[in-house]
């Protein structure tokens, strides 16, 4: 049995979404987004005390990008990975890991808006810079999806893959801080992804997420 250690609205959501798409048996070990992730028992699974972590075939693994590669290689027949030698393999790797470029900015904004409780400790400069950097990431996706001939449905020429899952989940988190209003092709691509049953299955239940608002403006002070 595959066990995913998961906190809603964190990087582990991208692995949960992938597992739902793969259609393989798995179970979720839920965790609160708090200091319990630093417990000795959990540190034996994820030594940095972070989610996601995965237990499979008697081994434990961590780091969301690595977990997605491992699962795609473990279940190649599902067609969500791209094997070495495949023409789309380099682009698959690039976009799979570009998700972390996006998420580092969302994580900084989550710290500013959610983890820090006192306004005096928040930085309006950091908030504005990180929100602007998210839009730079959106621009990169927009450029990938837009061509002179026609627009792409997905990030790869060969179609839907785990790269769309990774980047799509990163955009899901990013939209708490930066909207897609100026990125029409990215918005259409994202809308296409969010209609997938596996995406909906990976969403948090009512009151389970770490965000209490739908959107956090760069600065309200």
N, C-alpha and C positions, 0 to 999 in steps of 0.2 A: 504494500500500500504506500502511496505517495502522501506525505504530510507536508502541507505548506504552513509555515508560521507567518501570520498575517496581522497587520493593523489596517483598518479601513483608511482610505485616502492617503496612503503612503506608496512607496515604490513597490511594495508587495502586491498592489492591485494589478500591476502589469503582468505579474506571474500568475495570479489568479485568473485573469482574463485569458491568458494563453492556455492554462489548464482547461478552462471551460471550452475553448476552441478545439483543443486536442481531443476532447471527449473521452478521456481516460479516467479510470477510478482514482479518486484522491479524497483526502479529508483536510479540513482547515483546522489548525490550532490557533484560536484567536488570542490576541494579546492587546492589552491597553497600551496606548502611546504614552508611557510614563517610565518611572525608574524601575519598574519590575523587569524591564528588558535587561537590566544590569544584574539580575539575580544569577548566582553561580550555576544553577541548572540551565538557564538559557544561554549563558556565556559559553557553556560547553558545546552548544550547537552553533552559535554565532558569536565568535570571540570579540567582536566590536559592540555587541549588544544592540544589533539593529535588525530590522526586518527588510526584506524577506530572508528566510532560511528554509531549506528544503531537506527533508529526510526521504531517501529513496534507495532501495536495494542495499540497505544496511549501512549506507554512508550518509553524511550530512554535508550540505553545500550552502554557500551564501554568496551574495552580490547578485543583484537582479539581472544585469546583462549576462553574466555567466550562467545563471540559472536558465535563462531563455535559450541560450545556445545549447546547453546540456539537454534540455527537454526537446528541442527541435531535432537534435541528433539522436536522442533516444527513441523518438517517434517520427522517423523521416517520412513514413507513408502518409502522414497528415498534410504534407506539402507546405508547412509554414516556415521551414528553414530553406536555406540554399546551400547545397553541398560544395566542397572544394572542387574546383573545375567548372562549376556552373557559371555561365556568363554574368549572372546577377549577384554572384557571391560577394565581390568587393563592395558593391553598393548596399547589399543587405547588411553587411557588417557596419558600414559607415552609418547608416540610418538607425540600425538597432542601438548603436552606442551614442548617437546624437541625442537620444532621449535623455541621457544623463546631463548633457550640456544644458538642455532646457530645464531639467529638474533642479539643478544646482541653484538657479535663480529663483525658482519657486520655493525651494527650501530656505533660502535667505529671507524671502518675504514672509514665509510662514513663521520664522523666528521673530521677525519684526512685528508682525500683526497679531500672532497667536501666542507664541511662547513668552514674549516679554509683556508683562502686565502693566508696567508704569510708563506713561507717556514720556516722561523725562528721559527714559532709557532708550527710547526709540529714535531712529535717525531718519529724518525726512529725506536726506541726501541719499542714503542707502535705498530707501523705498523707491524713490524716483528713478535712480540708476538701474535697479534690478528690474523694475517694471519696463523700462525702456529696453533693457537687454532681452527680456522675453519677446518684445515685438521684433527685435532683430532676428530672433530664432524663428518667429512666425514668417518673417520675410524669406528666410532660407527655405522653409517648407513651401511657401508660395512659389518661389522660383523653381523648385523641383516639380511641383504639380503643374506649372504653366509651361507651355511650349508654343512655338510659332504656328504649329499645325493644329494641334488639338490638346486639350487638357487631359491629364492623367486621372484615372480613377483611384490609383494607389501609388505608393512611393516607388515601386519597382515596375519595370516594363513587363515583367512576367506575372504581375498581379499581386493579390493580397498575400501578406506574409506577416511573420512576427515583427518585422520592422514597423509595419503600420500599427500593430498593437503597442509596441514600446513607445513610439512617438505619439500615438493617439492618447495613451494614458498620461504622458507628460503634458500634452496640451490640455487634457481634462483638469489637471492640477493647476496649470498656468492660468487658466481662465478665471480662477478666483482672484487674479491680480491684474490681468491684461486681457482685453476683449479682442475678438477676431474681426471687428467691424471693418477694418481696412484691408482684409485679406480674404477676398471672396472665394478663391479656389480652395484655400485651406479650410474655410468654413464649410464648403460643400463636401469636401473630403471628410471632415470631422463629423458632419451630420450623417454621412453614409456609414461611418464606423459605429456611431452611437445607436444605430438601428439594429445592430447585430445582437442576437439573443445573448451571446457570450459576454458582450460588454455590459448589458443590463444585469446579467447575473453577477458580475463582479462589483457592481455598485454597492455602497454601504446601505444598510437598512436605516429606517428613521432613527435619528438621534445617535447614530454610531460613528459618524465622521469626526474629524478633528476641527472642521471649520463650522462656525456657527452662523455664518453669513454666506450669501451667494457671491458677493463681490466685496473686495477690500480696496478702496481707492488708495492711490499712492501715498497721500497724506491728507489728514483731516484736521490737523492741528491749527 
